Amino acid sequence: TIAKVLFAEHFPQYDHVCFVANAREYLLDKLFSTLLKKEVSATNVIGSSFHMRRLSSRKVFIVLDDVDMDSLELLEYLCGEFEDRHSDSKLVITPRDSQLLVGRVDAVYHVQEWKKTESLKLFCSEAFKKSYPERGYESLSESAVE
């Protein structure tokens, strides 16, 4: 949810954007196809920074959500390419295990746990489209938040 909100708030400021909701199932060729808005084959991607050079003068915003060990190749490639990028470009990564980020990123933001009331309000806004639980779903909603 946080990654989606972050992307929604910031994507208009960038020339090329990509939100990868399930990074462990996402391939680099799909990423570049999305960013460049044209088909990119897998054979042209791995081991080459050609596509990132094409984007070098542009502001790029990529959010990789739900990164795990299965998407390590994608993570390694993008972190390496973003080291030399224009400072206005951003790569945001939400991992399953924060140890995947050690030595690969400039900064780590740790999300603070919300209070029960804040969590319940967010849950209800998604589940019921209002800030409180439907009648009869109060205890079930509280259990879901716990």
Phi, psi and chi 1 to 4 in degrees:
 res  aa     phi    psi   chi1   chi2   chi3   chi4
   1 THR       -  -43.8  -60.3      -      -      -
   2 ILE   -62.9  -42.7  -67.0  170.3      -      -
   3 ALA   -62.5  -40.3      -      -      -      -
   4 LYS   -63.8  -44.1  -73.7  179.1 -171.9  175.4
   5 VAL   -66.1  -43.6  169.4      -      -      -
   6 LEU   -58.3  -46.2 -179.0   71.8      -      -
   7 PHE   -62.8  -47.0 -175.7   79.1      -      -
   8 ALA   -60.7  -35.2      -      -      -      -
   9 GLU   -76.0  -31.1  -73.6 -179.8    4.7      -
  10 HIS  -109.4  -17.3  -64.6  -76.9      -      -
  11 PHE   -60.5  -30.6   86.1   89.0      -      -
  12 PRO   -63.7  -18.1  -22.1   33.1      -      -
  13 GLN   -81.0   -3.1  -56.0  166.7   28.0      -
  14 TYR  -118.3  153.8  -66.8   87.1      -      -
  15 ASP   -77.6  -41.5  -58.6  -41.1      -      -
  16 HIS  -130.7  129.0  -63.3  -84.6      -      -
  17 VAL  -133.9  154.6  -62.0      -      -      -
  18 CYS  -156.7  127.3 -174.4      -      -      -
  19 PHE  -109.1  118.9 -178.4   87.4      -      -
  20 VAL  -107.1  101.3 -179.5      -      -      -
  21 ALA   -70.9  -30.8      -      -      -      -
  22 ASN  -134.0   77.8 -166.2   -9.2      -      -
  23 ALA   -58.6  -29.6      -      -      -      -
  24 ARG   -69.1  -15.9   65.7 -178.7  179.0  -88.7
  25 GLU  -109.8    8.3  -65.7  176.9    1.2      -
  26 TYR  -101.6  138.4 -148.4   80.5      -      -
  27 LEU  -106.1  152.8  -57.6  173.5      -      -
  28 LEU   -60.1  -36.4 -152.5   48.2      -      -
  29 ASP   -64.9  -36.0   55.9  -35.5      -      -
  30 LYS   -67.1  -37.0  -72.3 -172.6  -11.2 -172.8
  31 LEU   -61.5  -50.5  175.2   76.0      -      -
  32 PHE   -67.8  -34.3  -77.9  116.5      -      -
  33 SER   -61.4  -39.5  -65.6      -      -      -
  34 THR   -68.3  -46.9  -58.8      -      -      -
  35 LEU   -64.9  -43.1  -72.9  170.6      -      -
  36 LEU   -89.4   -6.9  -63.4  169.1      -      -
  37 LYS    57.6   39.1  -64.1  177.0  179.3   72.8
  38 LYS  -157.9  158.9   67.3  178.6 -126.5  175.2
  39 GLU   -67.7  129.5 -166.3   64.5   32.5      -
  40 VAL  -125.2  126.8  175.0      -      -      -
  41 SER   -83.1  152.9   72.9      -      -      -
  42 ALA   -61.9  -33.1      -      -      -      -
  43 THR   -67.7  -21.1   57.6      -      -      -
  44 ASN   -90.9   -0.8  -67.4  -26.0      -      -
  45 VAL  -104.3  -61.0  172.8      -      -      -
  46 ILE   -62.8  133.4  -57.6  -59.6      -      -
  47 GLY    79.4    4.5      -      -      -      -
  48 SER  -131.3  140.0  167.0      -      -      -
  49 SER  -104.0   17.8   58.0      -      -      -
  50 PHE   -53.5  -48.3  170.2   72.6      -      -
  51 HIS   -69.6  -35.6  -63.3  -66.3      -      -
  52 MET   -68.2  -35.2  -74.7  -56.1  -82.0      -
  53 ARG   -63.0  -37.0  -77.5 -164.9  -50.3  -93.4
  54 ARG   -61.9  -27.0  -72.0 -179.2   60.6 -167.4
  55 LEU   -98.0    1.8  -63.9  168.0      -      -
  56 SER   -61.1  -30.3   64.8      -      -      -
  57 SER   -93.3    5.3   63.1      -      -      -
  58 ARG  -109.1  154.4  -52.9  -72.3 -174.7  165.7
  59 LYS   -84.0  119.9  -73.1  173.3   53.1  174.1
  60 VAL  -115.3  136.8  177.3      -      -      -
  61 PHE  -129.8  115.5 -176.5   47.8      -      -
  62 ILE  -124.1  130.6  -59.1  172.2      -      -
  63 VAL  -115.1  120.3  175.2      -      -      -
  64 LEU  -105.5  108.9  -61.4  177.8      -      -
  65 ASP  -102.3  140.1 -167.0   22.8      -      -
  66 ASP    68.2   48.3 -163.2   22.5      -      -
  67 VAL   -79.6  136.4  172.3      -      -      -
  68 ASP  -140.3 -171.3   65.2    5.3      -      -
  69 MET   -59.4  -28.9  -71.3  -60.1  -72.1      -
  70 ASP   -68.2  -20.9  -67.3  -21.4      -      -
  71 SER  -107.5   21.6   49.1      -      -      -
  72 LEU   -61.7  -37.9 -161.4   53.4      -      -
  73 GLU   -62.5  -44.7 -175.9  177.4    7.0      -
  74 LEU   -62.3  -44.9  175.9   63.8      -      -
  75 LEU   -61.7  -48.8  178.8   64.6      -      -
  76 GLU   -58.2  -46.5  -71.3  -78.0  -14.5      -
  77 TYR   -61.6  -50.6  178.4   82.2      -      -
  78 LEU   -67.6  -40.0  -71.3  174.1      -      -
  79 CYS   -62.6  -41.0  -74.4      -      -      -
  80 GLY   -64.2  -42.5      -      -      -      -
  81 GLU   -70.3  -33.6  -70.9  -64.3  -29.6      -
  82 PHE   -76.7  -14.7  -95.5   76.8      -      -
  83 GLU   -58.0  -40.0  -85.9 -176.7  -23.4      -
  84 ASP  -100.7   10.1  -58.1  -35.7      -      -
  85 ARG   -79.0  164.6  -59.4 -112.0  -18.0  121.0
  86 HIS   -56.6  140.2 -171.2  -86.8      -      -
  87 SER   -64.8  -17.4   63.0      -      -      -
  88 ASP   -79.5  -13.9  -72.2  -22.4      -      -
  89 SER   -80.8  146.3  -69.9      -      -      -
  90 LYS  -134.3  141.0  -59.5  -70.8 -178.1 -133.6
  91 LEU  -122.4  115.8  172.5   62.1      -      -
  92 VAL  -109.4  130.6  175.9      -      -      -
  93 ILE  -126.7  128.3  -55.5  161.2      -      -
  94 THR  -114.3  106.8   61.3      -      -      -
  95 PRO   -94.0  160.7   34.4  -34.5      -      -
  96 ARG   -74.6  -32.3  -71.0  179.6  172.7 -126.9
  97 ASP  -129.3  116.3  178.4    2.0      -      -
  98 SER   -63.9  -16.3   62.1      -      -      -
  99 GLN   -63.7  -23.1  -68.5  -58.7  -49.4      -
 100 LEU   -63.5  -22.2  -71.1  174.5      -      -
 101 LEU   -89.0  -16.6  -57.4  178.8      -      -
 102 VAL   -58.5  125.1  173.6      -      -      -
 103 GLY    78.1    1.9      -      -      -      -
 104 ARG  -114.1  -20.3  -66.2 -177.6  173.8   97.2
 105 VAL  -125.9  161.8  -62.3      -      -      -
 106 ASP   -80.6  -37.0  -64.9  -28.5      -      -
 107 ALA  -148.1  148.6      -      -      -      -
 108 VAL  -122.8  129.3  174.9      -      -      -
 109 TYR  -105.9  122.9  174.4   79.0      -      -
 110 HIS   -97.4  121.9  -66.0  -80.4      -      -
 111 VAL   -73.6  130.4  177.2      -      -      -
 112 GLN   -79.5  142.4  -59.5  -62.2  -45.9      -
 113 GLU   -68.7  135.3 -173.0  172.3  -31.5      -
 114 TRP   -80.2  157.7  -77.1    8.7      -      -
 115 LYS   -70.8  157.5  -64.9  177.8 -177.7  163.8
 116 LYS   -56.4  -41.2 -174.0  176.7  176.9 -178.7
 117 THR   -65.3  -39.5   54.4      -      -      -
 118 GLU   -66.1  -42.3  -65.4  168.3  -36.3      -
 119 SER   -64.5  -41.7  -61.1      -      -      -
 120 LEU   -64.7  -39.8 -176.3   60.4      -      -
 121 LYS   -63.1  -44.2 -173.1  175.0  179.1  178.6
 122 LEU   -64.3  -45.2  175.3   62.9      -      -
 123 PHE   -57.1  -47.9  174.9   81.1      -      -
 124 CYS   -66.3  -34.3  -69.2      -      -      -
 125 SER   -64.9  -32.6   71.3      -      -      -
 126 GLU   -82.6  -42.6  -70.0  -66.3  -43.3      -
 127 ALA   -78.6  -38.6      -      -      -      -
 128 PHE  -119.6   -3.2  -52.5  113.1      -      -
 129 LYS    61.5   29.7  -53.8  -60.4 -177.7 -142.0
 130 LYS  -152.4  170.2   49.6 -172.0  165.8 -173.6
 131 SER   -85.6    5.5   61.7      -      -      -
 132 TYR  -140.5  158.9   53.0   90.6      -      -
 133 PRO   -70.9  149.9   -3.8   11.0      -      -
 134 GLU   -61.8  151.9  -71.6  -80.5  -18.1      -
 135 ARG   -59.6  131.1  174.3  175.7 -114.9  140.7
 136 GLY    93.4  -12.9      -      -      -      -
 137 TYR  -111.1   11.9  -70.7   95.2      -      -
 138 GLU   -61.1  -53.2  -64.3   90.0   -7.6      -
 139 SER   -70.4  -36.1   62.8      -      -      -
 140 LEU   -63.2  -41.7 -175.2   59.2      -      -
 141 SER   -63.7  -43.5  -63.0      -      -      -
 142 GLU   -64.0  -38.4  -71.4  177.2   16.5      -
 143 SER   -63.7  -41.3  -65.1      -      -      -
 144 ALA   -63.0  -40.3      -      -      -      -
 145 VAL   -68.2  -39.4  166.9      -      -      -
 146 GLU   -59.6      -  -75.9  -65.3  -38.4      -
